[in-house]
């Protein structure tokens, strides 16, 4: 069946009962199709301003719908989050999540955890300030909003209770953990967008996700670690409060992004059963953390060709960057050649999976390197 949109189609359809729910790229049409008759029962065709299209990176994709309690949830490109009656297609509520006029758009599927609809923001290329926002499933009212960068209160970060891997153990992040890693007001356009895939542990009541690349792309223009871009997060679903964070690629120089999915599994690590969060990052390293505490357990290359860093120092948790492949050290207008992986990543958006029967992770990978030249 043709959706009527000649753009990239991402995200799968939903099958709920005898109905198939299909979505399209911009303008984000939704079709409800009877599986038995293949007839369209209803369709939703939002009117979106075409000026949104130029501020969408990498095609006008949409990564899918969500379903909960008789509602179909659509995150439109223009940042409007919509709840539709699954039986009739009637709009129940909508809420504006951002502003395309400042480069903010939306491409990810919303996630429903408990009675919250969680959504992020896209636009790391345009200097947006990444965040995740929770809305009430029944009313659309905003419940909390947690930013990737900026003041502790706006990140919903507790300097004494939010933890991170520090000198071989977990320790509080401390005051102004993000602000100290940016010059001046750069954090206001700091990127760390959240257009990916979120996981949920109902026992811990925590959601897990990755934040994307810092903004701007040129690393010389944003000295410092640029926290908390390129970071794995664990947030309380009810309050948004941060339990722990771990930054994978401080001061990203390669546009590796950090939004790949976080797989929750219970596995043996060094002879001990652990509840873990496993993340195969675009930067070519696979990370295993204790999902309850945030403790860093494993950080290893999953493609031996990865060369931008030799290894992750397990005491500091930092990648050991190879100077030859550092675009910042080589300087502007110098073409750094043969960086592995390319910005595409050793793993891109294709999801990995875990088989609890044999304890193996299955990971689709890319084996691509790049030349990269920053210019002002």
C-alpha positions in Angstrom: 0.0 0.0 0.0 1.3 3.5 -0.9 1.4 6.0 1.9 1.4 8.8 -0.7 4.7 10.2 0.6 7.9 9.7 -1.4 10.4 10.0 1.5 12.3 7.6 3.8 10.0 5.3 5.8 11.3 4.3 9.2 9.7 2.5 12.1 7.3 -0.4 11.9 3.5 -0.4 11.9 1.5 -1.4 14.9 -1.0 -4.3 15.1 -3.6 -3.9 17.8 -6.4 -6.4 17.8 -7.7 -6.6 14.3 -6.3 -3.2 13.2 -3.1 -2.2 11.5 -1.8 1.3 12.2 0.6 2.7 9.6 2.4 6.1 9.7 4.2 8.1 7.0 7.1 10.6 6.9 6.2 14.3 6.8 3.4 15.3 6.9 3.0 12.3 9.2 -0.2 10.7 8.0 -1.7 7.9 10.0 -3.9 5.1 8.5 -6.0 2.6 10.5 -6.5 -0.5 8.4 -8.8 -3.4 9.1 -6.6 -6.5 8.8 -9.5 -8.7 7.6 -10.8 -6.5 4.8 -7.7 -4.3 4.2 -10.1 -1.3 4.2 -9.0 2.0 5.6 -11.2 2.5 8.7 -9.9 6.1 9.3 -7.0 8.3 8.4 -5.4 11.3 10.1 -3.7 13.9 7.9 -2.2 16.7 9.8 -1.6 20.1 8.2 2.0 21.0 8.8 3.9 24.1 7.7 6.3 23.0 4.9 8.9 25.4 6.4 9.6 22.6 8.9 11.1 20.4 6.1 14.4 22.5 5.7 15.2 22.2 9.4 14.9 18.4 9.4 18.2 16.6 9.2 18.6 13.4 7.1 15.2 13.2 5.4 11.7 13.8 6.8 11.4 10.5 8.5 9.2 9.5 11.4 10.1 6.5 13.6 6.6 5.3 14.4 3.5 5.4 16.5 2.8 4.4 20.1 -0.3 2.8 21.5 -1.7 2.8 25.0 -5.1 2.6 26.6 -7.1 3.0 23.4 -5.0 5.8 22.1 -2.6 6.1 19.1 0.2 8.6 19.8 1.9 10.4 17.0 4.9 12.7 17.3 4.6 15.1 14.4 7.7 16.6 12.7 6.6 20.2 13.7 6.9 19.0 17.4 3.1 18.6 18.0 2.4 15.5 20.0 -1.0 14.1 19.2 -3.3 11.5 20.9 -5.9 9.9 18.6 -8.8 7.6 19.5 -7.7 4.2 18.2 -11.2 3.3 17.1 -12.3 6.5 15.4 -9.1 8.5 14.7 -10.7 11.5 16.6 -8.1 13.8 18.1 -8.2 13.6 21.9 -5.5 16.1 22.7 -2.4 17.7 21.3 0.5 19.6 22.7 3.4 21.6 21.2 6.8 20.1 22.3 9.2 22.6 20.6 9.7 25.3 18.0 10.8 24.6 14.4 11.7 28.3 14.0 14.8 27.7 16.2 15.6 24.4 14.5 13.6 22.1 16.8 11.7 19.2 15.1 10.7 15.7 16.1 11.4 12.4 14.4 11.2 9.8 17.1 8.3 7.5 18.1 6.8 8.5 21.5 7.2 6.1 24.3 4.5 5.3 26.9 5.8 4.3 30.3 3.1 4.0 33.0 0.7 7.0 32.5 3.4 9.2 30.9 4.1 9.8 27.2 7.8 10.5 26.9 9.1 12.4 23.9 12.5 14.0 22.9 13.7 16.6 20.4 15.6 16.6 17.2 17.9 19.3 15.7 21.4 18.7 17.0 22.7 20.2 13.7 20.8 23.4 14.3 21.9 24.2 17.9 18.9 23.0 19.8 19.1 22.2 23.5 18.4 18.5 23.9 15.8 17.2 26.4 13.2 14.6 27.2 9.7 15.7 28.2 6.9 13.6 29.9 3.2 14.4 29.2 0.2 12.9 31.0 -1.3 10.2 28.8 -4.9 11.2 29.5 -4.7 15.0 29.3 -1.5 15.9 27.4 -0.4 18.1 30.3 3.4 18.4 30.8 4.6 16.5 33.9 8.3 17.1 33.7 11.1 18.2 31.4 14.8 17.3 31.7 17.5 18.9 29.6 20.8 17.4 28.4 22.8 20.5 29.1 22.7 23.6 31.4 21.9 24.3 35.0 21.3 21.4 37.4 17.7 22.3 38.1 16.8 22.3 34.4 18.5 18.9 33.8 16.6 17.6 36.9 20.1 16.7 38.2 20.8 16.5 41.9 24.5 17.4 42.5 24.6 15.2 45.6 22.4 12.3 44.5 22.8 12.0 40.7 25.8 9.7 40.2 28.5 9.2 37.5 31.5 6.9 37.1 34.5 8.7 38.8 38.0 7.3 39.5 36.9 3.7 39.3 33.7 4.1 41.3 30.3 5.9 41.4 30.3 9.4 42.9 27.9 12.4 42.8 28.1 14.5 39.7 28.7 17.6 41.8 27.4 21.2 41.3 27.2 22.6 37.7 28.5 19.4 36.1 27.3 20.6 32.7 27.9 24.3 32.9 31.6 23.8 33.9 32.2 22.0 30.5 31.0 24.8 28.2 32.3 28.3 27.5 29.8 31.1 28.5 26.3 30.4 27.2 27.3 27.8 24.7 25.2 25.2 26.6 22.1 27.0 25.4 22.7 25.7 21.9 24.6 22.6 23.1 22.8 19.8 21.2 22.5 16.5 23.0 19.3 15.8 21.2 17.1 12.8 22.1 15.5 11.5 19.0 16.2 7.9 19.6 14.9 4.9 21.5 14.0 4.7 25.2 14.0 1.7 27.5 12.2 1.2 30.8 12.8 -0.9 33.9 9.5 -1.1 35.8 11.2 -2.5 38.9 13.5 0.5 39.2 11.0 2.9 37.6 13.8 4.2 35.4 14.0 5.1 31.8 17.2 4.8 29.8 18.3 6.6 26.7 21.3 8.2 24.9 21.8 11.9 24.2 23.2 12.9 20.8 26.1 15.0 19.5 27.1 18.4 20.9 26.5 21.5 18.8 28.1 23.0 16.8 29.9 20.3 14.8 33.2 22.2 14.7 34.9 21.1 18.0 37.2 24.2 18.0 34.2 26.4 18.7 33.1 24.5 21.9 36.1 23.7 24.1 35.5 21.4 27.0 33.7 18.0 27.6 30.4 19.4 26.5 28.4 17.5 29.1 26.0 15.9 29.0 26.0 15.4 25.2 27.0 11.9 24.1 25.7 10.5 27.4 23.7 7.5 28.7 21.0 8.6 31.1 18.8 6.9 33.7 15.8 9.0 34.8 12.9 8.3 37.2 9.8 8.1 35.0 7.5 9.8 37.5 9.8 12.8 38.3 12.5 12.9 35.6 15.1 13.0 38.3 18.5 11.7 37.1 19.8 8.6 39.0 23.0 8.3 36.9 24.7 9.5 33.8 27.8 8.3 31.8 29.4 10.3 29.0 30.8 8.0 26.3 32.4 10.5 24.0 33.5 13.7 25.8 34.0 16.7 23.5 32.8 14.8 20.4 35.0 15.6 17.3 33.5 13.1 14.9 29.6 13.4 15.1 29.3 10.0 16.5 26.0 10.8 18.2 24.9 8.7 21.2 21.2 7.9 20.7 21.4 4.2 19.9 19.1 2.0 21.9 19.9 0.7 25.4 19.2 -3.0 25.9 18.2 -4.1 29.4 19.4 -7.6 30.3 20.2 -9.8 33.3 23.6 -11.4 32.7 26.7 -12.7 34.4 29.5 -10.1 34.4 32.9 -11.4 35.8 31.1 -14.2 37.6 28.4 -12.1 39.2 24.7 -11.8 38.1 24.0 -8.2 37.2 21.0 -6.2 36.0 22.7 -4.4 33.1 22.1 -1.7 30.4 24.0 -2.6 27.2 24.6 0.0 24.5 26.4 -0.4 21.2 27.5 3.1 20.4 28.2 4.6 17.0 31.7 5.4 18.3 32.5 1.7 18.0 32.6 0.9 21.7 30.0 -1.4 23.4 29.2 -0.4 27.0 27.8 -2.5 29.8 26.7 -0.6 32.9 24.9 -1.7 36.0 21.4 -0.3 35.2 20.6 0.2 38.9 23.7 2.0 40.0 25.3 3.2 36.8 28.6 1.4 37.5 30.7 1.0 34.3 31.4 -2.7 33.9 32.6 -3.2 30.3 33.7 -0.8 27.6 35.2 -2.6 24.6 35.5 -2.1 20.8 33.0 -4.2 18.8 34.9 -3.7 15.6 38.7 -4.0 15.8 39.2 -1.4 13.1 38.0 1.4 15.4 41.0 3.7 15.6 39.9 7.1 16.9 40.6 5.9 20.5 42.9 3.1 21.6 40.6 2.0 24.5 38.4 3.3 27.3 40.3 3.9 30.6 38.2 1.9 33.1 39.3 4.2 36.0 38.3 7.5 34.4 35.8 6.0 32.0 37.2 8.2 29.2 38.2 7.1 25.7 41.9 7.5 25.0 41.9 9.6 21.8 44.6 9.0 19.2 46.0 12.4 18.2 46.3 11.5 14.5 42.5 11.1 14.3 41.6 14.2 16.4 40.1 16.8 14.2 40.5 19.4 17.0 44.2 18.7 17.5 44.8 18.6 13.7 43.1 22.0 13.4 40.7 23.6 11.1 41.0 23.2 7.4 43.1 20.0 7.9 41.6 16.8 6.5 42.0 14.1 9.0 42.1 10.9 7.0 41.1 7.3 7.7 39.1 7.8 10.9 37.2 4.6 11.9 34.3 4.5 12.2 32.8 7.2 10.0 30.1 9.5 11.4 27.7 6.8 10.3 28.9 4.8 13.2 30.1 1.2 13.8 26.4 0.7 14.5 23.7 3.1 13.3 20.0 3.0 13.8 19.5 -0.7 13.1 18.6 -2.2 16.4 20.6 -4.8 18.2 19.0 -7.6 20.2 19.7 -10.0 23.1 18.9 -13.7 23.4 18.5 -14.6 27.0 18.6 -18.3 26.1 22.2 -18.3 24.9 23.4 -15.0 26.5 24.4 -13.5 23.1 23.9 -10.0 21.7 23.2 -9.7 18.0 24.5 -6.5 16.5 24.2 -5.2 12.9 27.4 -3.2 12.1 28.9 -0.9 9.6 32.5 -1.2 8.5 33.0 2.3 7.2 35.8 4.9 7.8 35.9 8.6 6.9 38.1 11.7 6.2 36.9 14.6 8.2 37.8 18.3 7.9 36.4 20.9 10.2 36.2 24.5 8.9 35.0 27.7 10.5 
